[in-house]
């Protein structure tokens, strides 16, 4: 009987092995077949298409389209784009230290970084680049000019520029430097007892920057709590997310686990450093643009009941990417795993594997969302980002404010304001006066910033539906009357939303004098999320209650 049982097991094992081999052969055949088809198609198009084609451009289109069908994070990088990959991981590049943008055919300095060659040479936001090393930028894209401006440190680039409000062109010779973008552009005490750290990225050294910021804040003997602001932070290096969390939790703590198809991508990441503070109350600020590494930090802080999350639900990106080298100095960034935070939940919100018939991507259905528990036993859920412990409403701009931003009119006015005013008061104290606002309204008098309000759009949708269903003739008089009533008045809207527009102007102007630090300080003056976090951190019973299990 034992021999018969052993023989049966051997037969099953051989069958299973054969099936595995067959599956491998089938996969190999499918890959080989489709590569042959693609190669043949590419040769035929290159040889016979009616017009001349650019082989590299055609192939890049095919590669990008193929990867797009997977997810937005699996990307190909040509040799010329490798510097971009370096910047994403290190926050460093060789250049002049300024962002640029393209508008109405002009290449414009968007923002010089404080202490950069661009800033020390006197370049300002709003300056128009006319030529680089004597070559006109006309017809070039902002991407083209960015490539021209980057280069090896200690090399020189010559710019010809025009400043709005001035007639004469001017020249600047800038020596490129190694530019390092800080992960923590700002940290300070908000009041006598509460510190604040703004974290904008997760490139190399992010953990040390947060550690240094908190260490500096703790020199204030009255500090009792800290706010870590991750709003708008798109993420970055996974190990830096672990290092940032480690600032607040003890060594040896599991922060994130990755699970993929290949066993090498199944890993657990624990804290390895000595924390700065294990007990100070923490509030993490998040919004819908807080993604990836930001969600590891906020999710781990929540799962470990180390602090509270304040703001809005995070983006919901629970996917891990690795960079792989390819032929001819090219690279690809490929999604290799999903990550799981300490409670065991994955916060991935979108299902890229099962697309809708139209190619769109759906969210993880409620029926598949599972319940998990924090260290204290609080209920948390997967499948849709990190939900805050204290939810706040997301700021939404009026239609007129959105139009002023989109048309670049807030930016343009700040440019003129900077050129007319050599100094302003510190960013946290700067106020855009009523006289300034009157001047801004005058500035807009000959500018195009038309827009459609939400009410007008709803009414237009109603009309289209009525026309389609052949009811419009019956309701046309009422429609015209309502349309007339809703017709917006720009002058009236400027006054109705004056406070909102004033805040945008103050923020943009503060950047012109005090750069990123000024922008943060200007925003903090009216920040509802920060006010909520201060409220929670100032109320010990409320803070502790949020971290306790609800019966």
C-alpha positions in Angstrom: 0.0 0.0 0.0 2.8 2.4 0.9 4.5 1.7 -2.5 1.3 2.4 -4.3 0.9 5.7 -2.3 4.5 6.7 -3.1 4.0 5.9 -6.8 0.9 8.1 -6.9 2.7 11.0 -5.3 5.5 10.6 -7.8 3.0 10.6 -10.7 1.4 13.8 -9.3 4.8 15.5 -8.9 5.8 14.7 -12.4 2.5 15.9 -13.8 2.8 19.2 -11.8 6.4 19.6 -13.1 5.3 19.0 -16.6 2.5 21.5 -16.3 4.9 24.1 -15.0 7.3 23.5 -17.8 4.5 23.7 -20.3 3.4 27.0 -18.8 6.9 28.3 -19.1 7.2 27.2 -22.7 3.9 28.7 -23.5 4.9 32.0 -22.0 8.2 32.0 -23.8 6.5 31.2 -27.1 4.0 34.1 -26.6 6.8 36.5 -25.8 9.0 35.3 -28.7 6.0 35.4 -31.1 5.0 38.9 -30.2 8.5 40.3 -30.4 8.8 38.9 -33.9 5.5 40.5 -34.9 6.5 43.8 -33.4 10.0 43.7 -35.1 8.4 42.8 -38.5 5.8 45.6 -38.2 8.5 48.2 -37.2 10.6 47.2 -40.3 7.7 47.4 -42.6 6.6 50.9 -41.4 10.2 52.1 -41.6 10.7 50.8 -45.1 7.3 51.5 -46.7 5.4 54.3 -44.9 4.6 57.1 -47.3 6.4 59.8 -45.4 9.8 59.9 -43.7 9.7 58.7 -40.1 12.0 59.2 -37.2 12.8 55.6 -36.0 13.8 56.6 -32.4 10.7 58.8 -32.0 8.4 56.0 -33.4 9.9 53.4 -31.1 9.6 55.8 -28.1 5.9 56.3 -28.9 5.4 52.5 -28.9 7.3 52.0 -25.6 5.4 54.8 -23.8 2.0 53.5 -25.0 2.9 49.9 -24.0 4.0 51.0 -20.5 1.0 53.3 -20.1 -1.3 50.3 -20.3 0.2 49.0 -17.0 0.3 51.9 -14.6 1.5 55.6 -14.5 4.6 54.7 -12.5 6.3 52.3 -14.9 8.3 54.5 -17.2 11.2 54.4 -19.7 14.1 56.9 -19.6 16.4 57.6 -22.5 20.1 58.4 -22.0 19.3 62.1 -22.1 16.8 61.7 -19.3 19.1 59.9 -16.8 19.7 63.2 -15.0 16.0 63.4 -14.3 16.2 59.9 -12.7 19.1 61.1 -10.6 17.2 64.2 -9.5 14.1 62.1 -8.5 16.2 60.0 -6.1 18.9 62.4 -4.9 17.3 65.8 -5.2 20.5 66.9 -6.9 21.5 68.1 -10.4 24.0 70.4 -12.1 22.5 73.7 -13.2 21.6 77.3 -12.3 19.0 76.5 -9.7 15.7 77.8 -11.1 12.5 76.4 -12.4 11.2 77.7 -15.8 7.9 77.6 -17.6 6.5 78.3 -21.0 3.6 80.7 -21.6 2.4 82.3 -24.8 5.7 81.3 -26.6 7.9 82.9 -23.9 10.3 81.0 -21.7 10.0 82.5 -18.2 11.9 82.1 -14.9 9.2 80.6 -12.6 11.2 80.5 -9.4 15.0 80.8 -8.6 16.0 78.8 -5.6 17.5 80.7 -2.6 21.3 80.7 -2.6 21.4 79.3 -6.2 23.5 80.7 -9.1 20.3 82.1 -10.5 19.3 83.9 -7.3 22.8 85.3 -6.5 23.1 86.5 -10.1 20.0 88.6 -9.5 17.5 86.6 -11.7 13.9 87.0 -10.6 10.7 85.1 -11.2 9.0 86.6 -14.3 12.3 87.3 -16.2 12.0 86.2 -19.8 14.8 84.1 -21.3 15.5 85.3 -24.9 18.7 83.3 -25.6 21.0 80.7 -24.1 24.7 81.0 -25.1 23.8 83.3 -27.9 21.1 81.0 -29.4 17.6 82.2 -29.5 15.0 80.2 -27.5 12.3 81.0 -30.0 10.4 77.9 -31.0 12.0 75.8 -28.2 10.0 74.1 -25.4 10.6 74.6 -21.7 12.0 71.0 -21.7 14.5 71.9 -24.3 15.7 75.0 -22.4 15.9 73.0 -19.1 18.3 70.6 -20.9 20.4 73.6 -22.1 20.5 75.1 -18.6 21.6 71.9 -16.9 25.2 70.8 -17.1 28.4 70.0 -15.2 29.1 72.1 -12.1 31.7 75.0 -12.7 30.7 75.4 -16.3 29.3 78.7 -17.5 26.1 79.4 -19.3 25.3 82.9 -20.7 21.7 84.1 -20.7 20.0 87.0 -22.5 16.9 88.2 -20.6 14.2 90.7 -20.6 12.5 92.0 -17.4 8.8 92.9 -17.6 8.4 96.7 -17.2 11.9 97.4 -18.5 12.8 98.1 -22.2 16.4 97.0 -22.4 17.6 93.4 -22.6 20.4 92.4 -20.2 23.0 89.6 -20.0 23.9 87.3 -17.2 26.8 84.8 -17.1 26.0 82.1 -14.5 28.4 79.4 -13.2 26.5 76.1 -12.8 26.6 74.4 -9.5 25.5 71.2 -7.9 21.9 72.1 -6.9 20.4 70.2 -3.9 16.7 70.7 -3.3 16.0 70.4 0.5 13.4 67.9 1.6 12.7 70.2 4.6 12.5 73.8 3.3 11.0 75.2 6.5 10.7 74.4 10.2 9.8 76.7 13.1 7.9 77.1 16.3 4.3 78.1 15.5 3.6 79.3 19.0 5.2 78.9 22.4 4.5 75.1 22.6 4.1 73.7 19.1 6.7 73.1 16.5 6.2 72.7 12.7 8.2 70.8 10.1 7.4 71.0 6.4 8.5 67.9 4.4 8.2 68.3 0.6 10.0 65.2 -0.7 11.7 61.9 0.1 15.0 62.1 -1.7 18.2 61.0 -0.1 18.8 62.4 3.4 15.1 63.2 4.1 15.2 61.3 7.3 18.3 63.2 8.6 16.7 66.5 7.6 13.6 65.7 9.6 15.8 64.5 12.5 17.8 67.7 12.4 14.7 69.9 12.3 13.1 68.2 15.3 16.4 68.3 17.2 16.6 72.0 16.6 13.0 72.6 17.6 13.5 70.7 20.8 16.1 73.2 21.9 13.1 75.3 22.8 12.4 74.1 26.3 8.7 74.9 26.1 8.0 72.7 23.1 5.2 70.2 23.9 4.1 68.9 20.4 5.0 68.9 16.8 3.2 69.1 13.4 4.7 67.2 10.4 3.3 68.6 7.2 3.1 66.1 4.3 0.5 67.9 2.3 1.3 67.9 -1.4 4.3 65.6 -0.9 4.3 63.0 -3.8 6.7 60.6 -2.1 10.1 59.2 -3.1 12.5 56.7 -1.6 10.9 54.0 0.5 13.9 53.7 2.8 13.7 57.4 3.6 10.0 57.0 4.5 11.3 54.4 7.1 14.0 56.9 8.3 11.5 59.7 8.7 9.1 57.5 10.7 12.1 56.4 12.8 12.5 59.9 14.1 9.4 59.3 16.1 9.4 55.5 16.8 11.9 53.2 18.3 14.5 51.1 16.5 13.5 47.6 15.5 9.9 48.6 14.6 8.4 47.1 11.4 7.3 50.1 9.2 6.5 48.6 5.8 6.5 45.3 4.0 6.7 44.8 0.2 5.2 41.9 -1.7 5.6 41.2 -5.4 5.6 38.5 -8.0 9.4 37.9 -7.7 10.5 36.7 -4.2 13.4 39.1 -4.2 10.9 41.9 -4.0 9.3 40.5 -0.8 11.0 42.5 2.0 10.3 43.9 5.4 11.7 47.3 6.5 12.4 48.0 10.1 13.7 51.1 11.8 17.4 50.9 12.6 18.3 54.3 14.1 18.0 55.9 17.5 14.8 58.0 17.5 14.8 61.7 18.5 11.6 61.6 20.6 9.3 58.7 21.4 6.7 60.5 23.4 6.1 64.0 22.0 2.6 64.3 20.6 2.6 64.4 16.8 0.0 65.5 14.2 0.7 64.6 10.6 -1.0 66.8 8.0 -2.1 65.1 4.8 -4.2 65.9 1.7 -5.2 64.2 -1.6 -1.7 65.0 -3.0 0.1 63.2 -0.2 1.2 60.0 -1.9 3.5 56.9 -1.7 6.2 57.5 0.9 4.0 60.2 2.5 1.4 57.5 3.0 3.9 55.1 4.5 4.8 57.7 7.1 1.3 58.9 7.9 0.0 55.4 7.8 2.7 54.0 10.0 2.3 56.8 12.6 -1.5 56.0 12.6 -1.1 52.2 12.7 1.4 52.4 15.6 -0.8 55.0 17.4 2.2 57.2 17.6 0.3 60.3 16.5 -2.8 61.6 14.8 -3.5 62.3 11.1 -5.2 65.7 10.3 -6.5 66.9 7.0 -7.9 64.9 4.0 -7.6 61.3 2.8 -4.3 60.7 1.0 -3.8 59.8 -2.6 -3.8 56.0 -2.3 -0.5 54.9 -4.0 0.6 51.6 -2.5 2.9 50.5 -5.3 6.7 50.1 -5.2 9.0 50.9 -8.1 12.6 49.8 -8.8 14.9 51.2 -11.4 16.5 48.8 -13.9 19.4 49.5 -16.3 18.7 48.8 -20.0 20.9 48.8 -23.2 22.6 52.0 -24.5 22.6 53.8 -21.1 18.8 53.8 -20.9 16.7 52.8 -17.8 13.2 52.0 -16.8 11.3 52.5 -13.6 9.1 49.5 -13.0 6.4 48.6 -10.5 7.6 45.5 -8.7 5.5 45.2 -5.6 2.8 46.5 -3.3 3.6 47.8 0.1 1.8 47.1 3.4 2.0 49.3 6.5 2.3 48.0 10.1 -1.4 47.0 10.5 -1.1 44.8 7.4 -3.2 47.0 5.1 -2.3 48.2 1.6 -3.5 51.7 0.8 -3.5 51.3 -3.0 -6.7 53.0 -4.2 -6.8 52.3 -7.9 -7.0 48.9 -9.6 -4.7 49.1 -12.7 -4.9 45.3 -13.2 -8.6 45.2 -14.0 -9.4 48.1 -16.3 -12.9 49.1 -17.4 -14.0 48.4 -21.0 -13.2 52.0 -22.0 -9.6 51.6 -20.6 -10.3 53.7 -17.5 -9.2 52.6 -14.1 -11.6 52.0 -11.3 -11.1 52.3 -7.5 -11.0 49.2 -5.3 -14.7 48.3 -4.7 -16.1 48.7 -1.2 -16.9 45.0 -1.2 -13.2 44.2 -1.2 -12.1 46.8 1.4 -11.0 45.0 4.6 -10.8 46.1 8.2 -7.5 46.1 10.1 -6.4 47.2 13.6 -3.9 49.7 14.9 -1.5 48.8 17.8 -4.1 50.0 20.2 -6.9 48.2 18.4 -8.5 51.0 16.5 -10.2 50.2 13.3 -8.5 51.2 10.0 -9.2 50.2 6.4 -7.3 49.4 3.3 -8.0 50.1 -0.4 -8.2 53.9 -0.4 -5.3 55.9 1.1 -4.9 56.9 4.7 -8.1 58.4 6.2 -7.4 61.2 8.8 -8.3 60.9 12.4 -9.5 64.5 12.2 -10.9 65.4 8.8 -11.0 68.9 7.4 -12.6 70.3 4.3 -10.4 70.5 1.2 -9.8 74.1 0.1 -11.6 74.9 -3.1 -11.0 78.0 -5.1 -13.7 80.1 -6.7 -14.0 80.1 -10.5 -12.5 83.6 -10.7 -9.5 82.7 -8.6 -8.9 79.6 -10.6 -9.0 81.7 -13.8 -6.6 84.3 -12.4 -4.1 81.6 -11.6 -4.5 79.6 -14.8 -4.1 82.8 -16.9 -0.9 83.7 -15.0 -2.3 87.0 -13.8 -1.5 86.5 -10.1 2.0 85.6 -11.2 2.4 88.6 -13.6 1.1 91.1 -11.0 3.6 89.7 -8.4 6.4 90.2 -11.0 5.4 93.9 -11.5 5.0 94.3 -7.7 8.5 93.0 -7.1 10.0 95.3 -9.7 8.4 98.3 -8.1 9.1 97.5 -4.5 12.6 96.7 -3.3 11.5 95.3 0.0 8.5 94.1 2.0 7.9 93.2 5.6 8.6 89.6 6.7 6.4 87.1 4.9 4.4 86.2 8.1 3.6 89.9 8.6 3.2 91.0 5.0 -0.3 92.2 4.1 -1.7 93.1 0.7 -3.5 96.4 1.4 -6.8 97.7 0.1 -4.9 100.2 -2.0 -2.8 97.3 -3.4 -5.9 95.4 -4.3 -7.4 98.4 -6.1 -4.2 98.6 -8.1 -4.6 94.9 -8.9 -8.1 95.5 -10.1 -6.8 98.3 -12.3 -4.1 95.9 -13.7 -6.9 93.5 -14.7 -8.9 96.0 -16.6 -7.5 95.1 -20.0 -6.8 91.4 -19.3 -8.7 88.3 -20.4 -9.7 86.1 -17.6 -13.2 84.9 -18.5 -14.5 81.8 -16.7 -17.6 79.7 -16.2 -19.0 79.4 -12.7 -20.2 76.0 -11.4 -23.8 77.2 -11.5 -23.4 78.3 -15.1 -22.0 75.0 -16.1 -24.8 73.1 -14.3 -27.4 75.3 -16.1 -25.7 74.6 -19.5 -25.7 70.9 -18.8 -29.4 71.1 -18.0 -30.0 72.9 -21.3 -28.1 70.2 -23.2 -30.1 67.5 -21.6 -33.4 69.3 -22.3 -32.4 69.8 -26.0 -31.5 66.1 -26.3 -34.8 65.1 -24.8 -36.7 67.7 -26.9 -38.1 69.6 -23.8 -36.0 72.8 -24.4 -38.6 74.8 -26.3 -41.1 74.5 -23.4 -38.6 75.7 -20.8 -36.6 78.2 -22.9 -38.2 81.3 -21.3 -37.4 80.1 -17.8 -33.9 79.0 -19.0 -33.1 82.5 -20.4 -34.4 84.2 -17.3 -32.2 82.0 -15.0 -29.2 82.4 -17.3 -29.5 86.1 -17.1 -29.7 86.0 -13.3 -26.7 83.7 -13.0 -24.5 85.7 -15.5 -21.4 86.5 -13.5 -20.1 90.0 -13.1 -16.3 90.1 -12.9 -16.1 93.3 -10.8 -18.6 91.9 -8.4 -16.8 88.6 -8.2 -13.5 90.3 -7.5 -15.0 92.0 -4.4 -17.0 88.9 -3.4 -13.8 86.7 -3.4 -11.4 89.5 -2.4 -10.0 87.7 0.7 -9.3 84.5 -1.3 -7.6 86.5 -4.1 -5.7 88.6 -1.6 -4.3 85.4 0.0 -3.1 84.1 -3.4 -1.4 87.5 -4.1 0.3 87.6 -0.7 1.6 84.0 -1.2 3.0 84.8 -4.7 4.6 88.1 -3.7 6.2 86.5 -0.5 7.9 84.0 -2.8 9.6 86.8 -4.7 11.4 88.1 -1.6 11.7 85.2 0.7 11.5 82.2 -1.7 10.1 78.8 -0.4 10.4 79.8 3.3 8.4 82.9 2.5 5.7 80.9 0.8 5.3 78.5 3.7 5.1 81.4 6.2 2.6 83.3 4.1 0.3 80.2 3.8 0.5 79.4 7.5 -1.2 82.7 8.4 -4.6 81.4 7.1 -4.0 77.6 7.2 -7.2 75.8 8.5 -5.5 72.4 8.7 -2.7 73.8 10.8 -5.2 75.5 13.1 -7.1 72.2 13.5 -3.8 70.4 14.3 -2.9 73.1 16.9 -6.4 72.7 18.5 -6.0 68.9 18.8 -2.4 69.1 20.1 -3.3 71.8 22.6 -6.1 69.6 24.1 -4.4 66.6 25.7 -7.7 64.7 26.4 -8.9 65.1 22.8 -5.5 63.9 21.5 -5.4 60.9 23.8 -9.0 60.0 23.1 -8.3 59.9 19.4 -5.7 57.3 19.9 -7.8 55.1 22.3 -10.0 52.2 21.2 -13.6 53.2 20.7 -16.0 50.8 22.4 
